[in-house]
Amino acid sequence: MSTGTALHPRTEILCKSRAWRQWSGYSVASTYNDFAQPEYAAIRHAAALIDVSPLFKYLVSGPDAERLTNRVFTQDTAKMDVGQIVYTPWCDTDGSVRQEGTVFRMSDSSYQVCSVEPSMGWMLRNAIGLDVTISDHTTDTAVLALQGPTSRDVLVNVVDGPVADLKFFQWMDTSIGGVPVMISRTGYTGDLGYEVWIPTTDAVTVWDSLMEGGRPHNITPCG
């Protein structure tokens, strides 16, 4: 049986269409109203706020974290700076693509890996013999995608830090409404966009701060 994400107390009230989709054991809004056009317009002309919390999130850490990520992913993670993100597929032993997602370099010896489908088993298989730890933070971390041409303006209103300087496919630690968050300049809409990584216990507080700060910039919850 699916359950709501940490943001369900807000999304459930707003989802007038009752159009829910199942994603990795969670219910997320497919569209909030009967027609998707206003939500599409928000992504292209204003700011869209999307609950993508069901993304799988893993932390790969230890002396061999770089060896493991280079073994599993096609991008050369050794070339990544701390604070950098890459988008990459990962392949099986025949070179066929198994999955795709993002890899964040968190420190010299740790990476965050995010994917739509689970990847723990594949990474554990490839970690045999390596001095590395893989931990699953999927349920600990809520994620909001803030996408669209006014998304930067929304964040400038609410973030405690120089978020306007954040470059494409980089991340920063900061806070929103007193809640520690990580913000990455990433997304999948083809427009300016960010993703906000939040402790699940504070997800609603950050949602409220973004909605309040985004009101002058036509922020719209989107499925």
Summary of the structure (lengths in Angstrom):
residues: 223
radius of gyration: 17.6
end to end distance: 20.4
largest distance: 53.7
contacts: 723
relative contact order: 0.21
helix: 28%
strand: 39%
